[in-house]
């Protein structure tokens, strides 16, 4: 059963954004994370790479869940700009803090950024799904390591 465009509400999208980041913080199973993303037409624009479709997202997810840990995403704002014919344009501001390591580093580093994003969210089979996820800008917090 597909969610109707009428059910793609501002409140549903806000809850979905929080659930998305909770899944990333927990490093949920890839299958569960993929259920939050469309496959056909998926575009994920990260600072380091753009991935398209589930297959390319899988490679990105494996890399970041290996490099980063103790992640905490705090959603600061979810601004639903428009919902037309089951497609929502959304601005998201999230604070991301974590520890991470590179290759053979003996010690972890702390990372902290405010991430400004633009999403396109659609009505999916079980709720909202991300079609386009774009990181527009990353503002570093004082003392953060460089990505």
N, C-alpha and C positions, 0 to 999 in steps of 0.2 A: 504494500500500500504506500503510495506516494503522499507526502505531506502537501497539502494544498497551499497555494500562494497566500490565502487568507490566514493560514497558521504561521506564516513567516513574519512574526511580529517583532517589534523592538525588544520586548521582554524575552522572547525565545532566543533572539540573536545575542542578547547580553548574557543569558545563561549559557549559551553555546560557547561564547568566547571564554568565559571562566572555565568551563569544562575542558576546552581545548588546552588551555595552559596547565590545568591540573593534570591532564594526561601526559603532557610533556614533562612536567616536574617529576612524575612518578616513573617516567620512561616506560609507559604502557607498552604492551605487546603491539608490534607493528600492525597486526590485523585489526586491532581495535582503533588504532590511530587512523588507518586507511579508511575506516568506515565513516570518518568525519570529513573525508575529502572525495570530491568527484574524481573519476579516473579520466574520462573523456573530456578534454579541455582544461585539465588541471595545470595551473602555472603557479609555481612557488618561487618568488624572487627574493632571495636572501642576499646579504652583502657579499658573500663569497661565491655564490653560484645561483643559477636559475635552473630549477628542475621542472620537468613536464611529465605528467602522468604518474601513476603509482610506482612504476619501476624506478624512475629516476629519484622520486621522493625517498624510496627505500634506501638507496645508497646514501643520501644526505642524512637520513635519520640514524642509520647505523654509525656514520662518522661522528655526529654530534652527541649521540648517547654514549659513545666510547670516550670522547674527549671531555665532556662536561658532566659534572655531578653535583649533588647537593643544590639542585636548581630550585629557585623560587621565582615564579612569575607573579607579579602583583598587577592586576588589571586596574589601571587608573581611570580609563574612560572608554566607552563603546558608544560611538556616535553614528546612529543609523541615518545616513543622509537621504536615502530614498529606497522604496520598495515598489518595483514596477514589474508586473507579470511574473511574480515569483523569483525576482532577482533583486537582491539588496546590495547597495553600495554602502560600505561601512568604514569609518575611521576608528582605529584602535590605538590607544596609548598604553603600553605595558612596561613596567619596570622589571628588568631581568637581572638577577644576581645569582652567581654560582661560583663553584671552584672548577678548575680544569687543569689539564696538563697536556704538554706537547711531547710526543715521541718518548724520548728517554729522560725527560726532566725528572730530577730527583724529588722535587717538591711541587705541590700544586700552586696555582695562582688564583687570585680572586678577580672576578669579572663583574662589573656592574654598569648597566646601560639603561637609559630610557629609550624605548624603541617605538617610533612613530610608523604606523602601518596603514595600508589601504587594502581592504578585503572586498571581494565580490562573493556573496553568500547566496546559495540557491536552496530551494525546498527540495530535500532529498527523501529517500524512502522511509527514514526513521527520524527525520528532523533536519535542521539546517546542515548544510555541507559547504565547505570552502571550494570555490572554483578558482579564484585568483587570490593570492596572498602576496602582498608586496611590502617589503621593508623600505620605507621612504627615507628614514634618517635614524641614526643611532647616536644619541648624546651620551658620551661617557661620564660616569660618576667620578668624583675626585678619588684618586688612588687606584683606579682600575688598571689591570694589565691590558695590553693591546691585544686585540683579536688577531 
